[in-house]
Amino acid sequence: MKVWQAGSHLSDERGARVADWSWRRTRRRLGLLVRLTLPYRWRTALAVVSLLAFTVVGLAPPYLAKLAVDKGIRQHDLHALALIVGAFLATGVATLALSSAQTYQTGWVGERVLADLRNRLFGHLQQLSLGYFERNRTGAIISRITNDVEALDQLVTDGVTSLVQNTLLLVGTAVVLLFLDWRLALATLTIVPLVALATAWFRIRSNRAYRRVRERIGLVTATLAEDIAGMRVVQSFTREPVNQEGFRGINDRYREANYETVVLNGVYFPVVDFLSSLATAIVLGYGGYLLIHHEVTIGTLLAFTLYLANFFDPVQQLSQLYNTFLSAIAALDKIMEVLEEEPEVVDAPGAMALPRAAGNVRLEHVRFGYGDLPEVLHDIDLDIPAGTTVALVGQTGAGKSTIAKLLARFYDPRDGRITVDGHDLRDVTQHSLRRQLGIVPQEGFLFAGTVAENIAFGRPDASRADVEEAAEAVGADDWIRELENGYDTELGERGFRLSLGQRQLLAFARALLADPRILILDEATSSVDIGTERKIEQGMHRLFAGRTAFVIAHRLSTIRDADLIVVLEDGGVVEQGTHAELISRRGVYTSLYGDWAAHVA
Amino acid sequence: MARSKKQSNARTFVRLLGFLRPYRGSLAFSTVLAVGSQAGAIAVLVLTGQVVDELRGARDTHRLTALVVAILVVGVVKAALMVGRRFISGRQALGVEYDMRDALYARLLRLSFGFYDRHQTGQLMSRATVDLQTVRFFLGYGLIFFVQHSLTIVSVTAVLFVYEWKLALIAVATTPLIVATAYRYSERSHPVLRDVQQKLADVATVAEESIVGIHVVKSFAQEDRRQERFERSSGEVFELSVRANTQRAIYVPLLTFMPILAQSAVLIAAGHMVVRGGLSLGGFFAFNLLLNMLVAPLRMLGMWIGQAQRATASGERFFEVIDEPEDVADPPAAQPLPRGPGRVVFERVDFAYEPGRPVLHKIDLELAAGSTVALIGRSGSGKTTLAALVPRFYDVSGGRVLVDGVDVREVTRRSLRREVGVISQDPFLFSASVRDNIAFGVPDVPQELVEAAARAAQAHGFVERLPEGYDTVIGERGITLSGGQRQRIAIARALVIDPRILILDDATASVDATTEAEIRAGLTEAMRDRTTIVIAHRLSTIALADTVVVLDHGRIVARGNQSELLETSPVFREIHDHGLLQEIGVAL
């Protein structure tokens, strides 16, 4: 049984460590992004073109300011000034149109790609075999669809644009400066190595610091999630002071880690700011010297100062991007890992649909073990004629539930085969097989939605009368009608207002409504109250009529009426027969149920 | 309606500011530093203008050098002020965040079971993460930037007026327009962005449900329908995100464009003034550079207004939790539960989870100290609810519940619950070591007592066989426990606190016969000298009880020992006959 803990997906830390920087891996990453974007290539192209144009146009205004001074004001040519200002205004209008188009198209494509990726991930996950879900923590899997896709969101919508735009702006500005006056440009650009050095230091330190922050906020969130989900237990055991204390510690450690980033930011950004003052001083000092010697115009000085005002923005923005970029790649890798996961159980090529089954089930020399773990079923041989009710009994861990999972082909046997009406399960489609199976697990899992929707889960088109009939058959009709809206009552988070027994009954009704040929009850009524269970047992013959039924139960009353009782021990069949036969044999079965009977006084 | 909404928003906003109160000092100090570095920024530009005039006029290299050095000095001072400001306000921002989270957690610890029945874990988590994040971002950083940007706008505008008031008038002509547009943008985008978050939460819910219930989805071959459901949710996220993005595509470029209008007008007008000699070229430089300095803060101002609104909305949800009344609170001057043998009395107890839908009616029941009472009845008859009133998980709607003669509402919850061990139907274990889970109620209990409790609950054997025994962390590296194992750990957890009263909610339903027999043996030991309430479905469990109480629709319909009930209660007779079948079956 899987331990599900509410909110555990939130606790999954978003690690920003990228394990593999190899070109092969990078190509795979790009490949996925390209494949996702390809259907929208025209919009993408439009976005790229408008982005480039918008950035280039953005370089014009300081140059126009230079012209305004040199050609207009200093020449006292007001006509030229008006023309230049007109051009200035025109670049503004062009920027308006281009950046609008770029934002819209980039956003559209980005969101579409993310939606497609989400859908694809979800679809792929649903194809994966049950083994995958048993090996991986639920929280981690959910995190792929939620946190990781959202981490990509930042990159796709803002990151890429910002990367391209800022790089272009940086390079473009440098080029324009060199073009305006190469001596002054070179003198000013001596600052760049200093900025690069500061940024590299900051990048490395802050990457480490932010990783620690993420780890610790992950712990804060995980603790919160678990404590909220388990608050009833916390309060039952009066743990409030202990928990408060513990949470303070976690909260404080997070604050400490975060303070380190404050210190780093608090040093880096002022340093960059000082470097920009230094650049201004160089422009004015050296530029002033050049001006005195008539080597540059005053307009050029103005252009330099204006360009420099915008020169340091891209540097800072790019350094901010680094972390976004790293966590996005880490997220992308995790997503790709899921997409590359192959389902273990797949339909064979040319698998046919299982025809409506009579229900003759055979297990022939079946051996099985989970993954590469030791074998848990050893050479199971069973022949169940159609319409038989079989009880599988044995101690916890004897292999009963594993047989049930093999019957539904959630796993394939390591050896031997399982057939239904002579068809090997591996030769028919999973869909057609499972449509004819009804499995009722112990947990009685419910979905958000109404009671009726939950019962009709396997047959969404069932009429209300059919739904009610199924509920009636498992003795749930009475209490369902007493719920505030009867069959239309919305069940909250996994039906939290219902007792375990009630959830089990709904799951049972759900299986019956699907009208399965083969019914598998895995401890399906263990928590149902005795009156209802009694009713079910009495109606059992009707419920099971014409179906092959596998019943896993601990309770004697459920077992004793079975046509065939199969006793399992340590993964092997040790006894089989009817209740009377097995009792008279005084073997394992008697020892199992002797225990029970001894306490019924 | 709209007005009262505005008023309540304002109230929430003021309450949010209350979180800053402990940091008044550092807030004031960092504001002073911000003003200083702001003045530095303006000074650099003013000095630049003077350099230009110097170059145009005297061309005195000494004066030029002096001005350039002045720029460098101002640059250093400004940077130093910025470092101080960032350190101080960063510490304050983190402090606010810490305080808010601490307050929220403290509140969550005090809220009653009724609150957790009404609220889903996911909703509460979104309060504790998303909403808290928004608020702390605003209080921690947003507000500081807001102040800083407002400061920039006011001071730069003032300097502009000092330079040349006519030009300044032209320059600020578009200011109201920019702020208004930015505000309108935030007004319009906020509901859309909120919906995006909401829909993202839906996507997570659908995914979570499908993955937790994957075996059910696969069993019923419903993958396609789940996919459809998922795509509907993710499609909604797409639609709304595109809508938000369209707003961004309209407003953000517009906000960038508006200052250009003013700049163009200033260029023309200032150009004319320089040509006619009304303004020096240095003044022209400084003016344009200062104007450039206004662009970003003006654009941000609207954004921060939007931030403030989002923070207010989030703050409202945050305060909803903080303000949630503690339905089950300790009365003032509550005393600890006095020592006693553990006698429990229900006196004419009524109870309803929601008004108008009573679950228990006039329950009168007395449990002698050390006795065991079995509650039986159909699902939904009120068994679990009745038991939950003893540790005061809920308060009665009428009547009272007494433990050793004291109304449970008059003693501290802590002392009461210390004496009540609860084992629920579906036990919740924490992802901590087995030891910590068992010692949950008494964290510093010695290992021997933990093991003794585990032995009594028949858990010691399998715990020893776990990879790291008692130190095995549950839920880690795929270590999961079966239902029966979890239940036995829950029993040990309840036993280790050595309670006066034990409540067992059908704790042995899903274990096999051998294990059940073992647990039962352990329980018989554990129940000695404790008052025990057993919610039972099986005759074997009922057999542990001195008295059996039959509940139906929230009323006691029969009570007595087993032989009495066999005569008087058809419900009990049914269970008994059914259980008897088992006995006969084995005897055959």
Interface residues (C-beta under 8 A of the other chain):
Chain A: M1 K2 V3 W4 Q5 A6 G7 H9 L10 P61 A65 A68 V69 G72 I73 R74 H76 L78 L81 A82 I84 V85 F88 L89 G92 V93 T95 L96 A97 S99 S100 A101 T103 Y104 G107 W108 E111 R112 L114 A115 R118 N119 F122 G123 L125 Q126 Q127 L130 F133 E134 R135 R137 T138 I141 I142 I145 T146 E150 T157 V220 T221 L224 A225 E226 D227 I228 A229 G230 M231 R232 V233 V234 Q235 S236 F237 T238 R239 E240 V242 N243 Q244 F247 R248 N251 D252 R255 N258 Y259 V262 V263 N265 G266 V267 F269 P270 V271 D273 F274 S276 S277 L278 T280 A281 L284 G285 G288 Y289 L291 I292 I298 L301 L302 T305 L306 A309 G394 Q395 T396 G397 A408 F410 Q430 H431 R434 R435 L437 G438 I439 P441 Q442 F445 F447 A448 F457 G458 P460 W479 E482 E484 G492 E493 R494 F496 R497 S499 L500 G501 Q502 L505 A507 R510 A514 E523 S526 S527 V528 D529 I530 G531 T532 E533 R534 H554 R555 L556 S557 R560 H579 A580 I583 T590 L592 Y593 G594 D595 W596 A597 A598 H599 V600 A601
Chain B: V44 T48 V51 V52 E54 L55 R56 R59 T61 L64 T65 L67 V68 V69 I71 L72 V74 G75 V76 K78 A79 A80 M82 V83 R86 F87 G90 R91 A93 L94 G95 E97 Y98 R101 D102 Y105 A106 L108 L109 R110 L111 F113 Y116 D117 Q120 T121 G122 L124 M125 A128 T129 L200 V203 A204 T205 A207 E208 E209 S210 I211 V212 G213 I214 H215 V216 V217 K218 S219 F220 A221 Q222 E223 R225 R226 Q227 F230 E231 S234 G235 V237 F238 S241 V242 N245 T246 R248 A249 I250 V252 P253 L254 T256 F257 I260 L261 Q263 S264 L267 I268 G271 H272 V274 V275 L281 F284 F285 N288 L289 N292 M293 R357 I376 G377 R378 S379 G380 T384 P391 F393 R413 R414 R417 R418 V420 V422 S424 Q425 D426 P427 F428 L429 F430 S431 F440 G441 P443 I474 G475 G478 T480 L481 S482 G483 G484 R486 R493 I497 D506 A509 S510 V511 D512 A513 T514 T515 E516 A517 R520 H537 R538 L539 S540 A543 V571 E574 I575 H578 G579 L580 L581 Q582 E583 G585 V586 A587 L588
